[in-house]
Amino acid sequence: MFKVGALVLAGVLAAAASPALAGDPGVSKDRIEVGSFLPLQSGLSAGATQYRDGIDAYLKWINKNGGVDGRKIEITFENDSYNPQQAVAAAKKLVDRDGVFAIVGTLGTTNTVAAIPFLAQRGVPLLGPLGSHPSINTPTERVVFPISPLGTSHGRSLAAYAHEQMGAGTFAVFYQDDQYGKEMMQGVEAYAKETGLKIVGRASYVPSDVDVSAQALALRDSHPDAVIMAVIPKHGALFMLEAQKLGWRSIFLAPQLMADAVSMKLGGSALNGMIINLYAALETMDTDAVREAVAAMKEFAPQTAPGYWSFMGMAGARLFVAALRKIDGEPTRAKLMDALESLGTYDCGVIPPVTYAPGHHAGPTTFGYAKIVDGAAGKVELLKHWSE
């Protein structure tokens, strides 16, 4: 009995000393395995596909150029259908079955929020979540490293631009009746209260709506100087098409996703003149980071045009690589989070600067601005870079 026990103990000690088991999951001599869960089969599938392609293209670009310290980065994508339960299941599969080192890229608020407790409990870093909830963008869990602004910051930035740059004194808000839309509206309301301006109209929709003509008519009749739109592409385009039919001329402002290829295709010339806030690069920006991003997309995802969704996906991948390169010795999840927190205020080039420090992880707090000059042709004019 003693001999058998000694042999078992020796085997356990030998296994513990084995290089294959010495490091964190997902790390081997020649590769690092990461995962991502996205709503690839949902109403957000068009954006999620581009988001995935941005992550994938950049990691392949890094691998082509030698990887990180001789290691190639491999990624596994899972579909969560924008469903909280599926998101948790996808996270558990990636961590428990596939053994990924980190999660690089999620898209959506409710699905990401649902998975964060599991990732936090397991100590798995989450880089590049795109959503509007405070637990994503100003998280209390150390594992979360955001890339997007707070929803309230969106609303405030658009209202401020309309007032300070375009002279608007009254606002109307067209918003999606969920957390995403309501947070943006709260930002507009806060700015209006601080400046003594007036919100003269509010109208909402739900994602299942196929007609927003009544909302467009009601807001037109409130006679606002500017309309702030907290929308997704389909309903933003429907609203602008209704405004075009009504011959309604106002200042229309919306988040950057209204300038992506899906929105342009749906809205066409009805989007002409719309102001968007920038929290991702435009393809036409003449910087090293944007040129590299465009080159990576053209080489590894030629079916996807470089733009908002792909650059947002790429941002999380760029931050992951930047942190990996700061790690001394074998990568571990703890070292990765230490490296991310050592970045401070960091500009990865395809989104405005993020701030990662111990006890403080924050997405961008600054915005650029642009104008859609030809929706049918997909042309956008830069008005102000976020660094100005």
Contacts in CASP RR format, 6 or more apart in sequence:
PFRMAT RR
TARGET T0000
AUTHOR 0000-0000-0000
METHOD contacts of the structure
MODEL  1
MFKVGALVLAGVLAAAASPALAGDPGVSKDRIEVGSFLPLQSGLSAGATQ
YRDGIDAYLKWINKNGGVDGRKIEITFENDSYNPQQAVAAAKKLVDRDGV
FAIVGTLGTTNTVAAIPFLAQRGVPLLGPLGSHPSINTPTERVVFPISPL
GTSHGRSLAAYAHEQMGAGTFAVFYQDDQYGKEMMQGVEAYAKETGLKIV
GRASYVPSDVDVSAQALALRDSHPDAVIMAVIPKHGALFMLEAQKLGWRS
IFLAPQLMADAVSMKLGGSALNGMIINLYAALETMDTDAVREAVAAMKEF
APQTAPGYWSFMGMAGARLFVAALRKIDGEPTRAKLMDALESLGTYDCGV
IPPVTYAPGHHAGPTTFGYAKIVDGAAGKVELLKHWSE
15 21 0 8 1.000
19 29 0 8 1.000
20 28 0 8 1.000
22 330 0 8 1.000
23 330 0 8 1.000
23 332 0 8 1.000
24 101 0 8 1.000
24 331 0 8 1.000
24 332 0 8 1.000
24 333 0 8 1.000
25 95 0 8 1.000
25 99 0 8 1.000
25 100 0 8 1.000
25 101 0 8 1.000
26 32 0 8 1.000
26 33 0 8 1.000
26 34 0 8 1.000
26 99 0 8 1.000
26 100 0 8 1.000
26 101 0 8 1.000
27 33 0 8 1.000
27 71 0 8 1.000
27 101 0 8 1.000
27 330 0 8 1.000
27 331 0 8 1.000
27 332 0 8 1.000
28 71 0 8 1.000
29 71 0 8 1.000
30 70 0 8 1.000
30 71 0 8 1.000
30 72 0 8 1.000
31 71 0 8 1.000
31 72 0 8 1.000
31 73 0 8 1.000
31 74 0 8 1.000
32 68 0 8 1.000
32 71 0 8 1.000
32 72 0 8 1.000
32 73 0 8 1.000
32 74 0 8 1.000
32 101 0 8 1.000
32 324 0 8 1.000
32 331 0 8 1.000
33 73 0 8 1.000
33 74 0 8 1.000
33 75 0 8 1.000
33 76 0 8 1.000
33 98 0 8 1.000
33 99 0 8 1.000
33 100 0 8 1.000
33 101 0 8 1.000
34 73 0 8 1.000
34 74 0 8 1.000
34 75 0 8 1.000
34 76 0 8 1.000
34 100 0 8 1.000
34 101 0 8 1.000
34 102 0 8 1.000
34 103 0 8 1.000
34 104 0 8 1.000
34 320 0 8 1.000
35 75 0 8 1.000
35 76 0 8 1.000
35 77 0 8 1.000
35 78 0 8 1.000
35 94 0 8 1.000
35 98 0 8 1.000
35 100 0 8 1.000
35 102 0 8 1.000
35 103 0 8 1.000
35 104 0 8 1.000
35 105 0 8 1.000
36 52 0 8 1.000
36 55 0 8 1.000
36 75 0 8 1.000
36 76 0 8 1.000
36 77 0 8 1.000
36 78 0 8 1.000
36 103 0 8 1.000
36 104 0 8 1.000
36 105 0 8 1.000
36 106 0 8 1.000
37 77 0 8 1.000
37 78 0 8 1.000
37 79 0 8 1.000
37 80 0 8 1.000
37 87 0 8 1.000
37 90 0 8 1.000
37 91 0 8 1.000
37 94 0 8 1.000
37 103 0 8 1.000
37 106 0 8 1.000
37 111 0 8 1.000
37 115 0 8 1.000
38 48 0 8 1.000
38 51 0 8 1.000
38 52 0 8 1.000
38 77 0 8 1.000
38 78 0 8 1.000
38 79 0 8 1.000
38 80 0 8 1.000
38 105 0 8 1.000
38 106 0 8 1.000
38 107 0 8 1.000
39 45 0 8 1.000
39 48 0 8 1.000
39 79 0 8 1.000
39 80 0 8 1.000
39 81 0 8 1.000
39 82 0 8 1.000
39 83 0 8 1.000
39 107 0 8 1.000
39 108 0 8 1.000
39 111 0 8 1.000
40 48 0 8 1.000
40 49 0 8 1.000
40 52 0 8 1.000
40 77 0 8 1.000
40 79 0 8 1.000
40 81 0 8 1.000
41 79 0 8 1.000
41 81 0 8 1.000
42 48 0 8 1.000
42 81 0 8 1.000
42 82 0 8 1.000
42 83 0 8 1.000
43 82 0 8 1.000
43 207 0 8 1.000
44 82 0 8 1.000
44 107 0 8 1.000
44 108 0 8 1.000
44 232 0 8 1.000
46 233 0 8 1.000
46 262 0 8 1.000
47 107 0 8 1.000
47 260 0 8 1.000
47 262 0 8 1.000
47 309 0 8 1.000
48 107 0 8 1.000
48 309 0 8 1.000
49 304 0 8 1.000
50 260 0 8 1.000
50 261 0 8 1.000
50 304 0 8 1.000
50 307 0 8 1.000
50 309 0 8 1.000
50 310 0 8 1.000
51 105 0 8 1.000
51 107 0 8 1.000
51 130 0 8 1.000
51 309 0 8 1.000
51 310 0 8 1.000
51 312 0 8 1.000
51 313 0 8 1.000
52 77 0 8 1.000
52 313 0 8 1.000
53 297 0 8 1.000
53 301 0 8 1.000
53 303 0 8 1.000
53 304 0 8 1.000
53 310 0 8 1.000
54 296 0 8 1.000
54 297 0 8 1.000
54 301 0 8 1.000
54 304 0 8 1.000
54 309 0 8 1.000
54 310 0 8 1.000
54 311 0 8 1.000
54 313 0 8 1.000
54 314 0 8 1.000
54 317 0 8 1.000
55 75 0 8 1.000
55 104 0 8 1.000
55 105 0 8 1.000
55 313 0 8 1.000
55 314 0 8 1.000
55 316 0 8 1.000
55 317 0 8 1.000
56 75 0 8 1.000
56 77 0 8 1.000
56 300 0 8 1.000
56 301 0 8 1.000
57 296 0 8 1.000
57 297 0 8 1.000
57 299 0 8 1.000
57 300 0 8 1.000
57 301 0 8 1.000
57 304 0 8 1.000
57 310 0 8 1.000
57 314 0 8 1.000
58 293 0 8 1.000
58 296 0 8 1.000
58 314 0 8 1.000
58 317 0 8 1.000
58 318 0 8 1.000
58 321 0 8 1.000
59 73 0 8 1.000
59 74 0 8 1.000
59 75 0 8 1.000
59 317 0 8 1.000
59 321 0 8 1.000
60 296 0 8 1.000
60 299 0 8 1.000
60 300 0 8 1.000
61 292 0 8 1.000
61 295 0 8 1.000
61 296 0 8 1.000
61 299 0 8 1.000
61 300 0 8 1.000
62 68 0 8 1.000
62 73 0 8 1.000
62 317 0 8 1.000
62 321 0 8 1.000
63 72 0 8 1.000
63 73 0 8 1.000
64 299 0 8 1.000
66 72 0 8 1.000
67 73 0 8 1.000
68 321 0 8 1.000
68 324 0 8 1.000
68 325 0 8 1.000
69 324 0 8 1.000
69 325 0 8 1.000
73 320 0 8 1.000
73 321 0 8 1.000
75 104 0 8 1.000
76 94 0 8 1.000
76 98 0 8 1.000
76 100 0 8 1.000
78 90 0 8 1.000
78 93 0 8 1.000
78 94 0 8 1.000
79 86 0 8 1.000
79 90 0 8 1.000
80 86 0 8 1.000
80 87 0 8 1.000
80 89 0 8 1.000
80 90 0 8 1.000
80 106 0 8 1.000
80 111 0 8 1.000
82 108 0 8 1.000
82 110 0 8 1.000
82 111 0 8 1.000
83 111 0 8 1.000
84 110 0 8 1.000
84 111 0 8 1.000
84 113 0 8 1.000
84 114 0 8 1.000
84 115 0 8 1.000
85 114 0 8 1.000
86 111 0 8 1.000
87 106 0 8 1.000
87 111 0 8 1.000
87 112 0 8 1.000
87 114 0 8 1.000
87 115 0 8 1.000
88 114 0 8 1.000
88 115 0 8 1.000
88 118 0 8 1.000
90 115 0 8 1.000
91 103 0 8 1.000
91 115 0 8 1.000
91 118 0 8 1.000
91 119 0 8 1.000
91 124 0 8 1.000
92 118 0 8 1.000
94 100 0 8 1.000
94 103 0 8 1.000
95 118 0 8 1.000
95 119 0 8 1.000
95 122 0 8 1.000
95 124 0 8 1.000
100 124 0 8 1.000
101 331 0 8 1.000
101 333 0 8 1.000
101 336 0 8 1.000
102 124 0 8 1.000
102 125 0 8 1.000
102 126 0 8 1.000
102 127 0 8 1.000
102 320 0 8 1.000
102 333 0 8 1.000
102 336 0 8 1.000
103 119 0 8 1.000
103 124 0 8 1.000
103 125 0 8 1.000
103 126 0 8 1.000
103 127 0 8 1.000
104 127 0 8 1.000
104 128 0 8 1.000
104 316 0 8 1.000
104 317 0 8 1.000
104 320 0 8 1.000
105 126 0 8 1.000
105 127 0 8 1.000
105 128 0 8 1.000
105 129 0 8 1.000
105 130 0 8 1.000
105 313 0 8 1.000
105 316 0 8 1.000
105 317 0 8 1.000
106 112 0 8 1.000
106 115 0 8 1.000
106 126 0 8 1.000
106 128 0 8 1.000
106 129 0 8 1.000
106 130 0 8 1.000
107 129 0 8 1.000
107 130 0 8 1.000
107 131 0 8 1.000
108 129 0 8 1.000
108 130 0 8 1.000
108 131 0 8 1.000
109 131 0 8 1.000
109 132 0 8 1.000
109 133 0 8 1.000
109 136 0 8 1.000
109 179 0 8 1.000
109 180 0 8 1.000
110 179 0 8 1.000
112 126 0 8 1.000
112 129 0 8 1.000
112 130 0 8 1.000
112 131 0 8 1.000
112 133 0 8 1.000
112 136 0 8 1.000
113 133 0 8 1.000
113 135 0 8 1.000
113 136 0 8 1.000
115 126 0 8 1.000
116 126 0 8 1.000
116 135 0 8 1.000
116 136 0 8 1.000
116 139 0 8 1.000
116 141 0 8 1.000
116 143 0 8 1.000
116 144 0 8 1.000
117 141 0 8 1.000
119 125 0 8 1.000
119 126 0 8 1.000
119 141 0 8 1.000
119 143 0 8 1.000
119 144 0 8 1.000
120 141 0 8 1.000
120 142 0 8 1.000
120 143 0 8 1.000
120 144 0 8 1.000
123 143 0 8 1.000
123 333 0 8 1.000
124 143 0 8 1.000
124 333 0 8 1.000
125 143 0 8 1.000
125 145 0 8 1.000
125 333 0 8 1.000
125 336 0 8 1.000
125 337 0 8 1.000
125 340 0 8 1.000
126 143 0 8 1.000
126 144 0 8 1.000
126 145 0 8 1.000
127 145 0 8 1.000
127 147 0 8 1.000
127 316 0 8 1.000
127 319 0 8 1.000
127 320 0 8 1.000
127 340 0 8 1.000
128 145 0 8 1.000
128 146 0 8 1.000
128 147 0 8 1.000
128 313 0 8 1.000
128 315 0 8 1.000
128 316 0 8 1.000
128 319 0 8 1.000
129 136 0 8 1.000
129 144 0 8 1.000
129 146 0 8 1.000
129 147 0 8 1.000
129 148 0 8 1.000
130 147 0 8 1.000
130 148 0 8 1.000
130 312 0 8 1.000
130 313 0 8 1.000
131 137 0 8 1.000
131 148 0 8 1.000
131 180 0 8 1.000
132 148 0 8 1.000
132 150 0 8 1.000
132 151 0 8 1.000
132 154 0 8 1.000
132 179 0 8 1.000
132 180 0 8 1.000
132 181 0 8 1.000
132 183 0 8 1.000
132 184 0 8 1.000
133 179 0 8 1.000
134 150 0 8 1.000
135 141 0 8 1.000
135 144 0 8 1.000
136 144 0 8 1.000
136 146 0 8 1.000
136 148 0 8 1.000
137 146 0 8 1.000
137 148 0 8 1.000
137 149 0 8 1.000
137 150 0 8 1.000
137 151 0 8 1.000
137 362 0 8 1.000
137 363 0 8 1.000
138 146 0 8 1.000
138 150 0 8 1.000
138 361 0 8 1.000
138 362 0 8 1.000
138 363 0 8 1.000
139 146 0 8 1.000
139 361 0 8 1.000
142 337 0 8 1.000
142 359 0 8 1.000
142 361 0 8 1.000
143 337 0 8 1.000
144 361 0 8 1.000
145 316 0 8 1.000
145 319 0 8 1.000
145 340 0 8 1.000
145 354 0 8 1.000
145 356 0 8 1.000
145 361 0 8 1.000
146 354 0 8 1.000
146 361 0 8 1.000
146 362 0 8 1.000
146 363 0 8 1.000
147 312 0 8 1.000
147 313 0 8 1.000
147 315 0 8 1.000
147 316 0 8 1.000
147 319 0 8 1.000
147 351 0 8 1.000
147 354 0 8 1.000
147 363 0 8 1.000
147 364 0 8 1.000
148 279 0 8 1.000
148 312 0 8 1.000
148 351 0 8 1.000
148 363 0 8 1.000
148 364 0 8 1.000
149 157 0 8 1.000
149 279 0 8 1.000
149 363 0 8 1.000
149 364 0 8 1.000
149 365 0 8 1.000
149 367 0 8 1.000
150 183 0 8 1.000
151 180 0 8 1.000
151 181 0 8 1.000
151 183 0 8 1.000
151 184 0 8 1.000
151 187 0 8 1.000
152 183 0 8 1.000
152 184 0 8 1.000
152 186 0 8 1.000
152 187 0 8 1.000
152 190 0 8 1.000
153 187 0 8 1.000
153 365 0 8 1.000
153 367 0 8 1.000
154 183 0 8 1.000
154 184 0 8 1.000
154 187 0 8 1.000
154 230 0 8 1.000
154 255 0 8 1.000
154 277 0 8 1.000
155 184 0 8 1.000
155 185 0 8 1.000
155 186 0 8 1.000
155 187 0 8 1.000
155 188 0 8 1.000
155 191 0 8 1.000
155 228 0 8 1.000
155 230 0 8 1.000
156 187 0 8 1.000
156 188 0 8 1.000
156 190 0 8 1.000
156 191 0 8 1.000
157 277 0 8 1.000
157 367 0 8 1.000
158 184 0 8 1.000
158 188 0 8 1.000
158 228 0 8 1.000
158 253 0 8 1.000
158 254 0 8 1.000
158 255 0 8 1.000
158 275 0 8 1.000
158 277 0 8 1.000
159 171 0 8 1.000
159 187 0 8 1.000
159 188 0 8 1.000
159 191 0 8 1.000
159 192 0 8 1.000
159 197 0 8 1.000
159 226 0 8 1.000
159 228 0 8 1.000
159 253 0 8 1.000
160 191 0 8 1.000
161 253 0 8 1.000
161 275 0 8 1.000
161 277 0 8 1.000
161 369 0 8 1.000
162 168 0 8 1.000
162 169 0 8 1.000
162 171 0 8 1.000
162 225 0 8 1.000
162 226 0 8 1.000
162 228 0 8 1.000
162 251 0 8 1.000
162 253 0 8 1.000
162 275 0 8 1.000
163 169 0 8 1.000
163 191 0 8 1.000
163 195 0 8 1.000
163 197 0 8 1.000
163 226 0 8 1.000
165 369 0 8 1.000
166 226 0 8 1.000
166 251 0 8 1.000
166 275 0 8 1.000
167 225 0 8 1.000
168 197 0 8 1.000
168 224 0 8 1.000
168 225 0 8 1.000
168 226 0 8 1.000
168 251 0 8 1.000
169 197 0 8 1.000
169 198 0 8 1.000
169 225 0 8 1.000
169 226 0 8 1.000
170 197 0 8 1.000
170 198 0 8 1.000
170 199 0 8 1.000
170 200 0 8 1.000
170 223 0 8 1.000
170 224 0 8 1.000
170 225 0 8 1.000
170 226 0 8 1.000
171 188 0 8 1.000
171 192 0 8 1.000
171 197 0 8 1.000
171 198 0 8 1.000
171 199 0 8 1.000
171 200 0 8 1.000
171 201 0 8 1.000
171 224 0 8 1.000
171 225 0 8 1.000
171 226 0 8 1.000
171 227 0 8 1.000
171 228 0 8 1.000
172 199 0 8 1.000
172 200 0 8 1.000
172 201 0 8 1.000
172 202 0 8 1.000
172 203 0 8 1.000
172 219 0 8 1.000
172 222 0 8 1.000
172 224 0 8 1.000
172 226 0 8 1.000
172 227 0 8 1.000
172 228 0 8 1.000
173 184 0 8 1.000
173 185 0 8 1.000
173 188 0 8 1.000
173 199 0 8 1.000
173 201 0 8 1.000
173 202 0 8 1.000
173 203 0 8 1.000
173 227 0 8 1.000
173 228 0 8 1.000
173 229 0 8 1.000
173 230 0 8 1.000
174 203 0 8 1.000
174 204 0 8 1.000
174 205 0 8 1.000
174 212 0 8 1.000
174 215 0 8 1.000
174 216 0 8 1.000
174 219 0 8 1.000
174 227 0 8 1.000
174 228 0 8 1.000
174 229 0 8 1.000
174 230 0 8 1.000
174 231 0 8 1.000
174 236 0 8 1.000
174 239 0 8 1.000
175 181 0 8 1.000
175 182 0 8 1.000
175 184 0 8 1.000
175 185 0 8 1.000
175 202 0 8 1.000
175 203 0 8 1.000
175 204 0 8 1.000
175 205 0 8 1.000
175 229 0 8 1.000
175 230 0 8 1.000
175 231 0 8 1.000
176 204 0 8 1.000
176 205 0 8 1.000
176 206 0 8 1.000
176 207 0 8 1.000
176 230 0 8 1.000
176 231 0 8 1.000
176 232 0 8 1.000
176 235 0 8 1.000
177 204 0 8 1.000
177 205 0 8 1.000
177 206 0 8 1.000
178 206 0 8 1.000
178 207 0 8 1.000
180 230 0 8 1.000
181 230 0 8 1.000
182 230 0 8 1.000
183 230 0 8 1.000
184 228 0 8 1.000
184 230 0 8 1.000
184 255 0 8 1.000
185 202 0 8 1.000
185 228 0 8 1.000
185 230 0 8 1.000
188 199 0 8 1.000
188 228 0 8 1.000
189 199 0 8 1.000
191 197 0 8 1.000
192 198 0 8 1.000
192 199 0 8 1.000
200 222 0 8 1.000
200 223 0 8 1.000
200 224 0 8 1.000
201 218 0 8 1.000
201 219 0 8 1.000
201 222 0 8 1.000
201 224 0 8 1.000
203 214 0 8 1.000
203 215 0 8 1.000
203 216 0 8 1.000
203 218 0 8 1.000
203 219 0 8 1.000
204 215 0 8 1.000
205 212 0 8 1.000
205 215 0 8 1.000
205 231 0 8 1.000
205 235 0 8 1.000
207 232 0 8 1.000
207 234 0 8 1.000
207 235 0 8 1.000
209 235 0 8 1.000
210 238 0 8 1.000
211 238 0 8 1.000
212 235 0 8 1.000
212 236 0 8 1.000
212 238 0 8 1.000
212 239 0 8 1.000
212 242 0 8 1.000
213 242 0 8 1.000
215 239 0 8 1.000
216 239 0 8 1.000
216 242 0 8 1.000
216 243 0 8 1.000
216 246 0 8 1.000
216 248 0 8 1.000
217 242 0 8 1.000
217 246 0 8 1.000
219 227 0 8 1.000
220 243 0 8 1.000
220 246 0 8 1.000
220 248 0 8 1.000
220 250 0 8 1.000
224 250 0 8 1.000
225 250 0 8 1.000
225 251 0 8 1.000
226 250 0 8 1.000
226 251 0 8 1.000
226 252 0 8 1.000
226 253 0 8 1.000
227 250 0 8 1.000
227 251 0 8 1.000
227 252 0 8 1.000
227 253 0 8 1.000
228 253 0 8 1.000
228 254 0 8 1.000
229 236 0 8 1.000
229 239 0 8 1.000
229 252 0 8 1.000
229 253 0 8 1.000
229 254 0 8 1.000
229 255 0 8 1.000
229 258 0 8 1.000
230 254 0 8 1.000
230 255 0 8 1.000
231 239 0 8 1.000
231 254 0 8 1.000
231 255 0 8 1.000
231 258 0 8 1.000
232 257 0 8 1.000
233 257 0 8 1.000
233 258 0 8 1.000
233 260 0 8 1.000
233 262 0 8 1.000
233 263 0 8 1.000
233 266 0 8 1.000
234 266 0 8 1.000
236 254 0 8 1.000
236 258 0 8 1.000
236 263 0 8 1.000
237 258 0 8 1.000
237 263 0 8 1.000
237 266 0 8 1.000
237 267 0 8 1.000
237 268 0 8 1.000
237 270 0 8 1.000
237 271 0 8 1.000
238 266 0 8 1.000
240 252 0 8 1.000
240 267 0 8 1.000
240 270 0 8 1.000
240 271 0 8 1.000
240 274 0 8 1.000
241 267 0 8 1.000
241 270 0 8 1.000
243 250 0 8 1.000
243 252 0 8 1.000
243 270 0 8 1.000
244 269 0 8 1.000
244 270 0 8 1.000
251 275 0 8 1.000
252 273 0 8 1.000
252 274 0 8 1.000
252 275 0 8 1.000
253 274 0 8 1.000
253 275 0 8 1.000
253 276 0 8 1.000
253 277 0 8 1.000
254 274 0 8 1.000
254 275 0 8 1.000
254 276 0 8 1.000
255 276 0 8 1.000
255 277 0 8 1.000
255 279 0 8 1.000
256 276 0 8 1.000
256 277 0 8 1.000
256 278 0 8 1.000
256 279 0 8 1.000
256 280 0 8 1.000
256 308 0 8 1.000
256 370 0 8 1.000
257 263 0 8 1.000
257 308 0 8 1.000
257 309 0 8 1.000
258 271 0 8 1.000
258 274 0 8 1.000
258 276 0 8 1.000
258 372 0 8 1.000
259 271 0 8 1.000
259 274 0 8 1.000
259 276 0 8 1.000
259 308 0 8 1.000
259 370 0 8 1.000
259 372 0 8 1.000
259 380 0 8 1.000
260 307 0 8 1.000
260 308 0 8 1.000
260 309 0 8 1.000
261 305 0 8 1.000
261 307 0 8 1.000
261 378 0 8 1.000
263 271 0 8 1.000
264 271 0 8 1.000
264 372 0 8 1.000
264 375 0 8 1.000
264 376 0 8 1.000
264 378 0 8 1.000
267 375 0 8 1.000
268 375 0 8 1.000
268 376 0 8 1.000
269 374 0 8 1.000
269 375 0 8 1.000
269 376 0 8 1.000
271 372 0 8 1.000
271 375 0 8 1.000
272 372 0 8 1.000
272 373 0 8 1.000
272 374 0 8 1.000
272 375 0 8 1.000
273 371 0 8 1.000
273 372 0 8 1.000
273 373 0 8 1.000
274 371 0 8 1.000
274 372 0 8 1.000
275 369 0 8 1.000
275 370 0 8 1.000
275 371 0 8 1.000
275 383 0 8 1.000
276 369 0 8 1.000
276 370 0 8 1.000
276 371 0 8 1.000
276 372 0 8 1.000
276 380 0 8 1.000
277 367 0 8 1.000
277 368 0 8 1.000
277 369 0 8 1.000
278 352 0 8 1.000
278 367 0 8 1.000
278 368 0 8 1.000
278 369 0 8 1.000
278 370 0 8 1.000
278 382 0 8 1.000
278 385 0 8 1.000
278 386 0 8 1.000
279 351 0 8 1.000
279 352 0 8 1.000
279 364 0 8 1.000
279 367 0 8 1.000
279 368 0 8 1.000
279 386 0 8 1.000
280 307 0 8 1.000
280 308 0 8 1.000
280 311 0 8 1.000
280 312 0 8 1.000
280 315 0 8 1.000
280 350 0 8 1.000
280 351 0 8 1.000
281 287 0 8 1.000
281 289 0 8 1.000
281 290 0 8 1.000
281 293 0 8 1.000
281 307 0 8 1.000
281 311 0 8 1.000
281 349 0 8 1.000
281 350 0 8 1.000
281 351 0 8 1.000
282 290 0 8 1.000
282 307 0 8 1.000
282 370 0 8 1.000
282 380 0 8 1.000
282 382 0 8 1.000
283 290 0 8 1.000
283 294 0 8 1.000
283 305 0 8 1.000
283 306 0 8 1.000
283 307 0 8 1.000
284 380 0 8 1.000
284 382 0 8 1.000
285 382 0 8 1.000
285 385 0 8 1.000
287 349 0 8 1.000
289 318 0 8 1.000
289 348 0 8 1.000
289 349 0 8 1.000
289 350 0 8 1.000
290 349 0 8 1.000
290 350 0 8 1.000
293 306 0 8 1.000
293 310 0 8 1.000
293 311 0 8 1.000
293 314 0 8 1.000
293 350 0 8 1.000
294 306 0 8 1.000
296 314 0 8 1.000
297 304 0 8 1.000
297 305 0 8 1.000
297 306 0 8 1.000
297 310 0 8 1.000
298 306 0 8 1.000
301 310 0 8 1.000
304 310 0 8 1.000
311 350 0 8 1.000
311 351 0 8 1.000
312 350 0 8 1.000
312 351 0 8 1.000
314 350 0 8 1.000
315 348 0 8 1.000
315 350 0 8 1.000
315 351 0 8 1.000
316 348 0 8 1.000
318 348 0 8 1.000
318 349 0 8 1.000
318 350 0 8 1.000
319 340 0 8 1.000
319 343 0 8 1.000
319 346 0 8 1.000
319 348 0 8 1.000
319 354 0 8 1.000
320 336 0 8 1.000
322 343 0 8 1.000
322 346 0 8 1.000
322 348 0 8 1.000
323 336 0 8 1.000
323 339 0 8 1.000
323 340 0 8 1.000
323 343 0 8 1.000
324 331 0 8 1.000
324 336 0 8 1.000
324 339 0 8 1.000
326 339 0 8 1.000
326 342 0 8 1.000
326 343 0 8 1.000
327 335 0 8 1.000
327 336 0 8 1.000
327 339 0 8 1.000
328 335 0 8 1.000
329 335 0 8 1.000
340 356 0 8 1.000
341 356 0 8 1.000
341 357 0 8 1.000
341 358 0 8 1.000
341 359 0 8 1.000
341 361 0 8 1.000
342 356 0 8 1.000
343 354 0 8 1.000
343 356 0 8 1.000
344 355 0 8 1.000
344 356 0 8 1.000
344 357 0 8 1.000
345 353 0 8 1.000
345 354 0 8 1.000
345 355 0 8 1.000
346 353 0 8 1.000
346 354 0 8 1.000
346 355 0 8 1.000
346 356 0 8 1.000
347 353 0 8 1.000
348 354 0 8 1.000
351 364 0 8 1.000
352 364 0 8 1.000
352 365 0 8 1.000
352 366 0 8 1.000
352 367 0 8 1.000
352 368 0 8 1.000
352 386 0 8 1.000
352 387 0 8 1.000
353 364 0 8 1.000
353 366 0 8 1.000
354 361 0 8 1.000
354 362 0 8 1.000
354 363 0 8 1.000
354 364 0 8 1.000
355 361 0 8 1.000
355 362 0 8 1.000
355 363 0 8 1.000
355 365 0 8 1.000
356 362 0 8 1.000
364 386 0 8 1.000
366 386 0 8 1.000
366 387 0 8 1.000
367 386 0 8 1.000
368 383 0 8 1.000
368 384 0 8 1.000
368 385 0 8 1.000
368 386 0 8 1.000
368 388 0 8 1.000
369 383 0 8 1.000
369 384 0 8 1.000
370 380 0 8 1.000
370 381 0 8 1.000
370 382 0 8 1.000
370 383 0 8 1.000
371 380 0 8 1.000
371 381 0 8 1.000
371 383 0 8 1.000
372 378 0 8 1.000
372 379 0 8 1.000
372 380 0 8 1.000
372 381 0 8 1.000
373 379 0 8 1.000
373 380 0 8 1.000
373 381 0 8 1.000
END
